[in-house]
Amino acid sequence: MKILIRLLLLLTSVHSFAQEDNGSYTVLKQVNIIDVKGSPIQTDMAVTINGNRITSIERTSKAKIPQNALIIDAKNKYLIPGLWDMHVHVFNNVSKTSPDTNDFSMYIANGVTGIREMWTKMESMPEVNRWRKQAYEFPGTVPKIGAVGTMVDGFPSQIPNSDTATMEAGARQIVQQIKAAGIDFVKVYDRLPRKAYFAIADECKKQNIDFAGHVPSKILLKEAADAGQRSVEHLTGSRIVFEDDCETFVADTKKELPDSIAANSPGVHIMEQVLELCDKDKAFAIFKHMSEKNVWHCPTMVLYKRFATDSSIIVNDPRLKYISPSEKRLWEKETGARLRKKASRNYLDRALAQVLQMKKAGIQFLAGTDFDNHYLYPGFSLHDELRLFVDAGFSPLEALQTATINPAKFLGAIDSLGTIEKGKIADMVLLDANPLTDIRNTQQINAVFVNGKYLSKETLQAMLDHAAAFVSKK
């Protein structure tokens, strides 16, 4: 994976001092370590941290405790790797405002130690790099920003302020500009024409940069896989089959296909794909092909859950205290009408069923939320997403993997992140209960370690209290 090269340079080169003995140690005693690779829980262990690295993992009875180390009694507690939200929007490219530092605090307080930023403008990269630098110089204030993408859509763009490409030459040029700006990957979007999409795919290979994002409306899933798209967000490209009833759609489509559209139109291919996706065996073959091409999925199921939940619950969510009054008014104005409609549980159920079908086909998943969409909350909503993976049919371990080891693999950072092992960066979450018995226990946070820095339960609560107090005055 190429998109994390800059982060890896920070981990292994710029901040190599952190691997040295700085004379300051933290030791967790009698902790239970969750192995997200699937081995049994390691019980009664001592984990020693020096700088930002895990320097030893031993049985507590055999551990050599460094003199003057900070000792943390972790008996009956469970240690997991730091969590990642692999689809966020914190750099506000529509409003062109700076990131809200409250968002960063809420990620950290919820054990989210890393994020993948899905849309920033090229001219904003200096600001992104300043936040990346702060994440290391002042641990515990900012999560790692593992990858940053620039959105490229067709014209007119679906979302204001997007970069656009319509022809092959322009598509290639924008990829070159994105690479030169230090962006980690190109994010493709819904309205990209076919020629522009395939030009982006080809130029990304030449420029040694990845592309990810939506599957544009005129591109087939197999085509996206063959072109080298690294991840698909929100189930785009296949979501249409649970937006409408398959039985009705198939009947209507079979009537329209022979007469309504010319045989060489891309529209025919898309309609034929929908017919395939409505057939379980054919859909499985498509998903199997995507798996073989190593296309990851970030389904952001929390997006669909919003509109499958009674509006009285959504608009009275206690987490709204972390949202400013002006933002809440905007949410009610722009989204309230949809929430007040009868909740569509079928829509969410179809999404969950499709995610399980993809899993059975071998597709690998990333946990993401698509914050800052309305009624989603930084950090908090990632735990909701993990629960939805379990609702879809994943085991708690498999759900946990989507936010720990899978992001590390996807980002090419498995040597430094994603598991709790000697030599790795000490991004960890200490839990009061076992997440493998109930995934909701990822919310039972006792402490967070960010780049080696210990943040106690009291410190985390103070961060949340400050966030709530700050927005109440806005």
N, C-alpha and C positions, 0 to 999 in steps of 0.2 A: 504493500500500500504506500502511495507516494504522498498523500496529503498531510502527513504529520511530520515531514522531514524537518521543518523549522522547530517544532516542539521537541523532537528528539535531539536536535542539536543543543537546545537549552538543557535538556535532561542530562546529556552525556558530556557536554563540553563546557558551555558557559557556566554551568553550576556544578562542575565536577568537584568543587571544594566540599560539597555537602557529603561526599562519600568518605572524607577524611575524618579522623578522630578530632572533634572539636571540644572534647571534654565535657559535653553536656549529654546526659543519657536519660531516656525514659524507658521504664520497664513495666509491662502489663503482666501481672502474676495470676496464675491459675485460670487463664482465659481458655475458652473453647473456640477453636479456629474453624471456620467454615471453609472447606476446600471447594471452590466453585468449579474445579475441574472434575469433581464427582467422587473423590475419595472420601472415606468416612471422616467425621468430625474428629479433629485432634483435641483431646481433652486435657485439662490441667497443664497448659503450656505457659511458658514465659517468653514474651516477645520483647526484644530490646531494640530501641531506636536510638541512632546517633545522627545528628544533623537531620537530613530528610530521608534517610535510608533505614531499612530494617537490617540490623547487623547480626542478629542471631535469633533462632527459634529453637527452644529446648524444653524438655520437661522441667517443670518448675522445681522439682526436687534436685535436679542436676544443674540448674542454671547458675552461672557465675554473675552475680549482680555487681555492676560497676559501683565504685565508691561515689557517694553523693548523688546517685541516680534518683530521679523522681519515680517513686513506686506507686503504681495504680493497682488497687485490689480489684481484680476482674473475675472473682469467683462467681460461678453461675451465670456469667455473661458470655456473649457470643460476638466474635470478631469477623466482619466481612470486609471485602475491599470497598474502597470509595465508589459511590454510584456515579453513573454518567447519564445525563439527559442528552440524547443524540439528535434532537431536533428542537432548537430554540431560536427565538428572535429577540435579542436584547439590545441590538444597536439601532433600532428605531429608524429605519431608512425611509419610511413613509413620512413620519413627522420630522425627521432630520434633527432629532434631539439626542443628547448624550445618554448613555445607559443609566438607568436608575440603580444606584448602588444598593438600594434596598433589595433589589432582585438578587444581587450577588450574596447578600447576607442570608436571604431566605434559602438559596441553594445550599450554602454551607451548613446552615442550621438543620437542614433536612438530610445531611449526609451526601449531598451531591457535590462531588469534588471536581467534576469535569463536565464540560458542555461542548456540543458541536453547534456552532453558529451558522445558520442556514441562509443568511442574507446580509451582506454588508457591501457597501459601495467601495470601489477601488480607492477613492480618495480618503476613506475612513481607516485604511490599514495602519497608518501611524498611531491612531488612537487605540486600535486593537492591540498593537504591539506594546503600547504603554501599559495596558491592563495585563497583558501576558507577563510583562516584566514585574509588575506589582505582585502577581500571584506568587512569585518566587522571593521577592525581596521582603514582602509582608505577608507571610503565609496565614491563611485563615480569613483573608479579606476578599479574595476573588477566586472562583474556581478556575481550574485549568481550561483554557480555550483551545481545545484540541484541533479544531479545523474550522476554517472560515470560507464560505462560498459566496460568489456573486451571482445573483439571479439574472438569467438571460431568457427573455420571452420573445414572442413574435410581436408584430406591430399591427394594431395598437395593443399595448401591453394590458394584461388583466389587472395588474396592480400598479398604481402610480409610482413613478420614479424608478421603474425597472429599466435595466439595460435591454436593448432590443436588437434582434438580428432577423433579417428576412431573406437575404440572399447568401450564397455560399461564401463569396469574398468577404462580406461584412462579418459573417459568423467566424471565419478564420481570424480576422483581424481582432475581434473582441476577445477571443481566446488568448491571443498573443499579448494583448493589453492586460488581461487578468493575470497572466503568468508574470509579466513584468512588474505588476503592482505588488507582488508578493502574496496574492490570494492563494489559498490552498486547493480549491477546486471550483469548477464551473457548475452552477445549479441551473439545470434546464427546467423550463416551465411549460404550462399548458398550451400556449398558442404558437409555439415554434413550428414553422413550416418544415416539411420533410427535408428539403434540401439544406436548410440551415441546421437542423438537428444532426444530420449525418456529417455535415462539414465540421460541426463542433466536435463530434466524436472522433473524426479523423485527425483534426488539428490537435486535440488533446493528447492523442498518442504521440504525435510528432513533438509536442512541447513537454511531454512527460508530466502531465497534470491530469488528475482525474475529473470525471464529471458524474454528477448524481442529481437526484431531485425527483420531479414529477415525470411521469411518462406522458409526453404531449398527446393531445387528443387524436392526432393523425398518425401516431406511431404504434405499432403492434408490440406486445410484450416480448415476443420472440425477437423482434427486430432490435428492441432496446438491449436485450441480453447479448445478442450477437455483436452489437455496436460497442459493447464494453461499459455500459452504464453500471456504476458500482453499487448504488443503492436506489431503491424506489421508496418514496414517501407516501404515506396516507393511503396505501393500496391503490394509487392511481394506475390507470390502465386496466384494472380488473374490478374496480369499485362499482362500475356501472351495473353489474349484475345483481347487486343488492340494493341499488337505488330504485329498481323497478322489479316487478314480479316476473320471474323468468318464464313461466308458462304463457302469460299474456304476451310478453315481448317476443318469444320464439314464434308464436302464431302470427303476430303482426309482421314480424321481419320476413318470414317466409313468403308472405303475400307481397311484400314490397320489393324484395330483392330482384326478381326478374324484370320488373317494369320501370321502377322509379329512378334507378341510378345506372349510369353507364357502367359497363362491365370493367372498365379499366380505372374507375374512380377509386381513390383511397378509401372513400366512404364505404364501399362494398366490403373491403377487407376488414374494416373496423366492425361492421355489422356481423360479418362472418365470425370474427373473433368472439363477439358477444355470444353468438350461438354456441361456439365451442366452450366458452366459460360456463354456460348454462348446462352443459353436459359434464357430469362429474369426471368421467374417464378422460375426456379431452382436456378438461381444465387441469387435471392432475398431470397430464403430459406436458402442458405448457409450463406449469410450475416446476416440474422435474427438469425441464430444459433450462429454466432460469437458475435452478440450483446448480446444475452442472457448469453453468457459465459464471458461478460465484457471484450472483446478484443478491445482495442483502435487502431485507425489507425493514422499514421503520414504520409500523402501521398507525401510530398515534391514535389508538382506539379511544382515548379520553375525549377526542373531538366528537365522536359519535355518541358517547355516553351522555354528553351534555343534553342532547335532544331526545334521549331515551329516558330521562329522569324528570319527575314531576317538577314543574317550574317553581312551586312553593319551596322545594328543597334547594334548588339552585340559587334562588334569589335571597335565601336566608342562610346561606353557607357561612359558618363562623369565620372562615378564612377571608371573607370580604373585608375584615378589619385591616388587612394589609394592603387594601386598595384605596386610593384616594377618593374622596367624595365626587370630584369632577370626573374621574375615570369611571366610577360606578354609574353616574348619570349617563355617560356615553354608552356604556354597556347596555343599560336598560333601553336607551333610545334605539340602538342599532340591532340588538339581539333579542330584546324583550318579547316582541311579537311572536317570534319563532318559538320561544320558550313556552309561551302561553298556549300554544297549540297542543293538541293531545299528544302525549309522549309516544314516540315510535320505537317500541322495544324491538320490533321486527328488524329495523334497520341495524341496530347494534348486534342483534343475534346473528344476522347474516355476515356482518363483519367478523365476529368471533369465529363463526364456522369456517369462513374463508381462511383466516389466519391458521386455524388448525389444519385445514387441508394443505396449505402451503408448508407447514411444519412437517407433515407426513411425507411431502414430496422432497424434503431435505433442505428447504430454504432456511437460511440463518437469519436471526432477528436481532434488531437493535431497539432498545426502549427509548422512546421520545414522546414529547408532549405537544409540540407546536405552540408552546407559550411564545408570544403574548396574545394569543387569541382570547376572546372574552370568556370569563368564568373558568379560566385556568390559572394556576398559581405556581410561581417559581418554586421548585423543590417539592412542594406538597403534591402536585399533580403527577410527579413521577411515581410516587408510591401508588397512586390510583391506577396508573398504567400497569404496574407490576401485578396488581390484583386482577386486572382485566386479562393479562396473559394466563393467569391461573383459571379464570372463568372460561377462557377459550379451550382449556384442556392441557395446559402446560403443568408440569410439576412445579412446586415452589423453587426447587433448584434451577430448573430450566428458565423460569421467570427471572430469577436472580442473575443468571448468566447474561441475559439480554442487557443488563445495566452494569456489568462488571467485566468479565473476561471477553465477551463478544465485542464491546467497544474497543478494548485494547487490541484485539486481533484485527479488527476492521481498520484501525488507525495505524497499524504497524508498530504498536508500542508494547507488545506483550513481554518484551524483555525487561520493561521498567514498571509496568502497571497491570492491573486487572486481576491479580491474585496476591495472596499474602505469602511471600517467600523471602528468604534471606537475599539481600542485595537489591530488592525492589524498593521503589519510593513508598514511603509510609503515608499513603492515602488510605485511610481505614475508617470504619464506623463500628463503634462498640454498642451492642444491643443488649437490652435487658431480657430478651426472650429469643427463642430459636426461630429464625425465619423459615427453616425447612419444615417445621410443623404447621406454620401459618404464615403466609407471605406478608400478612398485615403487621407482623412483628418487625418489619424493617422500619416501622414508624416508632418503635420503642427505643429511641436513641438515648444512650447514656453519655456518649462522648463522640467526638469526631477528631480525626487526625488529618490535617491538611499539610502536605509537604513536610511531614514530621512534627508539625506544631499541634500540641494537645489543646483541645477546646472542650472544657467540661460541660456537663449538662446545664449548670447555672450560667455559664458563658453563652451557650447556645440560646437559652431562654432570654437572656438579656439582649441578644442580637434581634430576636423576634419582637421583643417588647419595644425596642428602639424603633424598629421598622413600623410597627403599628402606631406608635406615638408620632412619628415623623409624618406619615401620610395623613393622619387626622387633622394636621394643621395646614395641609395644602389646599 
